[in-house]
Amino acid sequence: MDIKALRTKLSGTITSAFQTYAKKEEKPASSSSAFWIMVQKEFGDHIRSWRFAILMGIILLACIGSVYSAVTALRSGSAAEQAEEGFRFLQVFTLSDGTLPSFISFVTFLGPLMGIALGFDAINTERSKGTLSRLVSQPIYRDDILKAKFVSTLLVIAVAILALGLLVMGLSLIVIGYPPTAEEVWRVLLFLLTAIVYVGFWLNLSILFSVRFRQATTSALAGISLWIFFSVFYSMILNLIAKGAAPSSTAGTEEVMDYQRLMMMLNRLSPSELFNEANMTLLMPSVRSLGPLTMEQVVGALPSPLPLGQSLLLVWPQLTGMIAATMICFGLSYLLFMRQEIRSRS
């Protein structure tokens, strides 16, 4: 009887231990499924919103106009002579006849607007409607709310940018009449990936303002103000600094090089400048350097386009800088959101 009782007790203990372990293993799975459910819900809300439709309409019209401008410039004799040998398909993204900006100029200018418009009310609108406290009361992790907001909006941005890029490639293929090479396709895809990272930075910045400020109008104004500052006023400030720090006419080579490096470092504090340098290198294979060069470095250099691998090595610091800035903004948003108190009447 004692042996049977011991066996029964051991079997009960083992069964309860397995049940406890199974419950612990089910929690991450349920949390993961809840996270992706929130991502799908937010993704659908963005796609069906009038805000996204208006933004896509504006950007689509701008991109079609830029393609028409580039094709007009390619058909002219002067632009055709300036086109790089073997990479004329890439000129559709960089050329312009002067009537409208190029495609990369539109993406540089309107990309931040898309990121700000889709993320400025990510958290504070939930708080003002009283739905944030209901989300937190559900059996989900608190940080999954912020991560779902970011992932879903970034997916929407990625779909929009890839669709626009492929549309431009298709229109160019129809108008120009010959297909791109494999290297040109890879360069365009890498450019679109860089654009997603660039717009993702502004998305994270707008989410940070959405977490920090309780009013959606305040977070929108903060994001737009920073966008206007880097787009308009930052170059004016750099011009003033350049005039004040310019070396004299009798300065040596080292002083001039130090001045150029200083201005380049200050200029690269702007996200749009990092994006422009990355685009210029990826879409213009003839670009062999992004910094100042001396005559000793220029003499003897072959005027041939860089292969794709060398262009990637050249723009890797710019890509790393944009990704690092995006991660810093997301980290600050995560820290502020996890430390905030969420009440039922917030």
C-alpha positions as CSV (number, residue, x, y, z in Angstrom):
1,M,0.0,0.0,0.0
2,D,2.8,2.4,0.8
3,I,4.4,1.7,-2.6
4,K,1.1,2.3,-4.5
5,A,0.6,5.5,-2.5
6,L,4.1,6.6,-3.4
7,R,3.6,5.8,-7.1
8,T,0.3,7.8,-7.1
9,K,2.0,10.8,-5.4
10,L,4.9,10.8,-7.8
11,S,2.7,10.5,-10.9
12,G,0.6,13.4,-9.6
13,T,3.6,15.5,-9.0
14,I,5.1,14.8,-12.5
15,T,1.7,15.5,-14.1
16,S,1.3,18.8,-12.3
17,A,4.9,19.7,-13.3
18,F,4.3,19.0,-17.0
19,Q,1.0,21.1,-16.8
20,T,2.9,24.0,-15.3
21,Y,5.6,23.8,-17.9
22,A,3.1,23.6,-20.7
23,K,1.3,26.7,-19.4
24,K,4.6,28.6,-19.3
25,E,5.4,27.5,-22.8
26,E,2.0,28.7,-24.1
27,K,2.4,32.3,-22.8
28,P,5.0,33.4,-25.3
29,A,3.0,31.8,-28.2
30,S,-0.2,33.6,-27.1
31,S,1.7,36.9,-26.7
32,S,3.2,36.5,-30.1
33,S,-0.1,35.8,-31.7
34,A,-1.6,38.8,-29.9
35,F,1.2,41.0,-31.2
36,W,0.6,39.9,-34.8
37,I,-3.1,40.4,-34.4
38,M,-2.4,44.0,-33.4
39,V,-0.1,44.5,-36.3
40,Q,-2.7,43.2,-38.7
41,K,-5.3,45.4,-37.2
42,E,-3.1,48.6,-37.3
43,F,-2.0,47.7,-40.9
44,G,-5.6,47.4,-42.1
45,D,-6.6,50.7,-40.3
46,H,-3.7,52.5,-42.1
47,I,-4.6,51.1,-45.5
48,R,-8.3,52.0,-45.2
49,S,-7.7,55.5,-43.8
50,W,-8.2,58.6,-45.9
51,R,-4.9,59.9,-44.6
52,F,-3.0,57.2,-46.3
53,A,-5.0,57.6,-49.5
54,I,-4.4,61.3,-49.7
55,L,-0.6,60.9,-49.1
56,M,-0.4,58.1,-51.7
57,G,-2.2,60.3,-54.2
58,I,0.1,63.2,-53.7
59,I,3.3,61.1,-53.9
60,L,2.0,59.2,-56.9
61,L,1.3,62.3,-58.8
62,A,4.7,63.7,-57.9
63,C,6.4,60.5,-59.0
64,I,4.6,60.4,-62.3
65,G,5.6,64.0,-62.9
66,S,9.2,63.3,-62.1
67,V,9.3,60.3,-64.5
68,Y,7.9,62.5,-67.3
69,S,10.5,65.1,-66.5
70,A,13.3,62.5,-66.5
71,V,12.2,60.9,-69.8
72,T,12.0,64.4,-71.4
73,A,15.6,65.1,-70.2
74,L,16.8,61.7,-71.5
75,R,15.3,62.4,-75.0
76,S,17.1,65.7,-75.3
77,G,20.6,65.5,-76.8
78,S,22.4,67.2,-73.9
79,A,21.0,64.9,-71.3
80,A,21.7,61.8,-73.4
81,E,25.4,62.9,-73.7
82,Q,25.6,63.2,-69.9
83,A,24.0,59.8,-69.3
84,E,26.4,57.2,-68.0
85,E,27.3,54.5,-70.4
86,G,25.5,51.3,-69.6
87,F,23.4,52.9,-66.7
88,R,20.9,55.0,-68.6
89,F,18.0,53.3,-66.9
90,L,19.1,54.8,-63.5
91,Q,18.9,58.3,-65.0
92,V,15.1,58.1,-64.7
93,F,15.5,58.4,-60.9
94,T,18.1,61.2,-61.0
95,L,17.6,63.3,-64.1
96,S,15.2,66.3,-64.5
97,D,14.5,68.7,-67.4
98,G,14.2,71.6,-64.9
99,T,10.4,71.8,-64.9
100,L,10.0,69.3,-62.0
101,P,12.4,67.9,-59.4
102,S,13.8,64.4,-59.9
103,F,12.3,61.3,-58.3
104,I,14.9,61.1,-55.5
105,S,14.2,64.8,-54.7
106,F,10.5,64.1,-54.3
107,V,11.3,61.1,-52.1
108,T,13.7,63.1,-50.0
109,F,11.2,65.9,-49.5
110,L,7.9,64.0,-49.2
111,G,9.2,60.8,-47.5
112,P,9.4,62.5,-44.1
113,L,5.9,63.8,-44.5
114,M,4.6,60.3,-44.9
115,G,6.4,59.1,-41.8
116,I,5.2,62.0,-39.7
117,A,1.6,61.8,-41.0
118,L,1.3,58.1,-40.2
119,G,2.9,58.2,-36.7
120,F,2.2,61.5,-35.0
121,D,-1.0,60.2,-33.3
122,A,0.1,56.6,-32.7
123,I,-0.1,56.7,-28.9
124,N,-1.7,60.0,-27.8
125,T,-4.9,59.3,-29.8
126,E,-5.3,56.0,-28.0
127,R,-4.8,57.8,-24.7
128,S,-7.3,60.6,-25.5
129,K,-10.0,58.2,-26.6
130,G,-9.5,56.0,-23.5
131,T,-8.6,52.9,-25.5
132,L,-5.0,52.7,-24.3
133,S,-6.0,51.7,-20.8
134,R,-8.3,49.0,-22.3
135,L,-5.4,47.7,-24.3
136,V,-3.1,47.6,-21.3
137,S,-5.7,45.7,-19.3
138,Q,-5.7,42.9,-21.8
139,P,-3.4,39.9,-21.3
140,I,-0.7,41.3,-23.6
141,Y,2.7,42.7,-22.9
142,R,2.7,46.5,-22.6
143,D,5.7,47.0,-25.0
144,D,3.9,45.0,-27.7
145,I,1.5,47.9,-28.2
146,L,4.4,50.2,-29.1
147,K,6.1,47.6,-31.2
148,A,2.9,46.8,-33.1
149,K,2.4,50.5,-33.9
150,F,5.9,50.8,-35.3
151,V,6.0,47.4,-37.2
152,S,2.5,47.9,-38.8
153,T,3.2,51.5,-40.0
154,L,6.7,50.5,-41.2
155,L,5.1,47.7,-43.3
156,V,2.7,50.2,-44.8
157,I,5.5,52.5,-45.7
158,A,7.5,49.6,-47.2
159,V,4.6,48.5,-49.3
160,A,4.0,52.1,-50.5
161,I,7.6,52.8,-51.4
162,L,8.2,49.5,-53.1
163,A,5.0,49.9,-55.1
164,L,6.0,53.4,-56.2
165,G,9.5,52.3,-57.1
166,L,8.3,49.3,-59.2
167,L,5.7,51.6,-60.8
168,V,8.4,54.0,-61.9
169,M,10.5,51.1,-63.2
170,G,7.5,49.8,-65.2
171,L,6.7,53.2,-66.7
172,S,10.4,53.8,-67.5
173,L,10.5,50.3,-69.2
174,I,7.5,51.2,-71.3
175,V,8.8,54.7,-72.3
176,I,12.5,54.0,-72.8
177,G,11.9,50.7,-74.5
178,Y,14.8,48.5,-73.2
179,P,15.0,46.5,-70.0
180,P,17.5,47.3,-67.1
181,T,20.5,45.2,-66.4
182,A,20.7,43.0,-63.3
183,E,23.0,45.5,-61.5
184,E,20.6,48.4,-62.2
185,V,17.7,46.4,-60.7
186,W,19.8,45.7,-57.6
187,R,20.8,49.4,-57.3
188,V,17.1,50.5,-57.6
189,L,16.0,47.9,-55.0
190,L,18.8,49.0,-52.6
191,F,17.7,52.6,-53.1
192,L,14.2,51.7,-52.2
193,L,15.4,49.9,-49.1
194,T,17.4,53.0,-48.1
195,A,14.2,55.1,-48.6
196,I,12.3,52.8,-46.3
197,V,15.0,53.2,-43.6
198,Y,14.9,57.0,-44.1
199,V,11.2,57.3,-43.8
200,G,11.3,54.8,-40.9
201,F,13.5,57.3,-39.0
202,W,10.9,60.0,-39.3
203,L,8.2,57.5,-38.3
204,N,10.1,56.7,-35.1
205,L,10.6,60.4,-34.4
206,S,6.9,61.1,-34.8
207,I,6.1,58.1,-32.5
208,L,8.5,59.6,-30.0
209,F,6.6,62.9,-30.1
210,S,3.4,61.0,-29.8
211,V,4.5,59.3,-26.7
212,R,6.0,62.4,-25.2
213,F,3.1,64.8,-25.9
214,R,-0.5,64.1,-24.9
215,Q,-2.1,66.2,-27.7
216,A,-1.9,64.9,-31.3
217,T,-1.6,68.5,-32.6
218,T,1.4,69.2,-30.5
219,S,3.2,66.0,-31.7
220,A,2.3,66.8,-35.3
221,L,3.7,70.4,-35.0
222,A,6.9,69.1,-33.4
223,G,7.5,66.6,-36.2
224,I,6.7,69.1,-39.0
225,S,8.8,71.8,-37.3
226,L,11.8,69.5,-37.2
227,W,11.3,68.4,-40.8
228,I,11.1,72.1,-41.9
229,F,14.2,72.9,-39.9
230,F,16.3,70.2,-41.6
231,S,14.8,70.9,-45.0
232,V,15.1,74.7,-45.0
233,F,16.8,76.4,-42.1
234,Y,19.7,73.9,-41.4
235,S,21.3,74.7,-44.7
236,M,21.1,78.5,-43.9
237,I,22.8,77.9,-40.5
238,L,25.5,75.9,-42.2
239,N,26.1,78.7,-44.7
240,L,26.6,81.2,-41.8
241,I,29.0,78.8,-40.1
242,A,30.8,78.3,-43.4
243,K,31.3,82.0,-43.9
244,G,32.6,82.4,-40.3
245,A,34.9,79.4,-40.3
246,A,36.2,79.8,-43.9
247,P,40.0,79.7,-44.1
248,S,42.0,82.6,-45.5
249,S,43.3,82.7,-49.0
250,T,46.8,82.0,-47.8
251,A,45.7,78.9,-45.8
252,G,47.6,75.7,-46.5
253,T,46.2,72.4,-47.7
254,E,45.7,70.9,-44.3
255,E,43.7,73.9,-43.1
256,V,41.5,73.7,-46.2
257,M,41.0,69.9,-45.8
258,D,40.1,70.4,-42.1
259,Y,37.6,73.0,-43.0
260,Q,36.0,70.8,-45.6
261,R,35.8,67.8,-43.2
262,L,34.2,70.0,-40.5
263,M,31.5,71.3,-42.9
264,M,30.9,67.8,-44.1
265,M,30.5,66.5,-40.6
266,L,28.0,69.2,-39.7
267,N,26.2,68.6,-42.9
268,R,25.8,64.9,-42.2
269,L,24.0,65.7,-39.0
270,S,21.0,66.1,-41.2
271,P,19.1,62.9,-42.1
272,S,18.3,64.2,-45.5
273,E,22.0,64.7,-46.3
274,L,22.8,61.1,-45.4
275,F,19.9,59.9,-47.6
276,N,21.1,62.1,-50.5
277,E,24.6,60.8,-50.3
278,A,23.4,57.2,-50.2
279,N,21.2,57.8,-53.2
280,M,23.9,59.6,-55.2
281,T,26.2,56.7,-54.7
282,L,23.7,53.9,-55.4
283,L,22.1,55.5,-58.4
284,M,25.2,57.2,-59.9
285,P,27.9,54.5,-60.2
286,S,30.4,57.1,-61.4
287,V,30.6,58.6,-57.9
288,R,33.8,57.2,-56.4
289,S,34.1,59.3,-53.2
290,L,31.9,61.3,-50.8
291,G,34.6,63.3,-49.2
292,P,37.2,65.9,-50.2
293,L,40.1,64.6,-52.3
294,T,43.5,66.1,-52.9
295,M,45.2,66.3,-56.3
296,E,47.5,63.4,-55.4
297,Q,44.4,61.2,-54.9
298,V,42.7,62.4,-58.1
299,V,45.7,62.0,-60.5
300,G,45.8,58.5,-62.0
301,A,42.3,57.5,-61.0
302,L,40.4,55.8,-63.8
303,P,37.0,57.4,-64.7
304,S,35.1,54.1,-64.6
305,P,31.9,53.3,-62.6
306,L,32.2,51.5,-59.3
307,P,30.8,48.0,-59.0
308,L,27.8,47.5,-56.8
309,G,29.9,46.0,-53.9
310,Q,32.2,49.0,-53.8
311,S,29.2,51.4,-53.9
312,L,27.7,49.6,-50.9
313,L,31.0,49.9,-49.0
314,L,31.0,53.6,-49.8
315,V,27.5,54.3,-48.4
316,W,27.7,51.9,-45.5
317,P,28.5,54.7,-43.0
318,Q,25.4,56.7,-44.2
319,L,23.1,53.6,-43.8
320,T,24.6,52.8,-40.4
321,G,23.9,56.4,-39.3
322,M,20.3,56.4,-40.4
323,I,19.7,53.0,-38.8
324,A,21.4,54.1,-35.5
325,A,19.3,57.3,-35.4
326,T,16.1,55.2,-35.9
327,M,17.1,52.8,-33.1
328,I,17.8,55.8,-30.8
329,C,14.4,57.3,-31.4
330,F,12.7,53.9,-30.9
331,G,14.7,53.3,-27.7
332,L,13.6,56.7,-26.3
333,S,10.0,56.0,-27.2
334,Y,10.2,52.6,-25.6
335,L,11.7,54.1,-22.4
336,L,9.1,56.9,-22.1
337,F,6.2,54.6,-22.9
338,M,7.2,52.0,-20.3
339,R,7.7,54.6,-17.6
340,Q,4.4,56.4,-18.2
341,E,1.4,55.9,-15.9
342,I,-1.7,54.9,-17.8
343,R,-4.9,55.5,-15.9
344,S,-8.5,54.5,-16.9
345,R,-9.3,58.2,-17.4
346,S,-6.3,59.3,-19.3
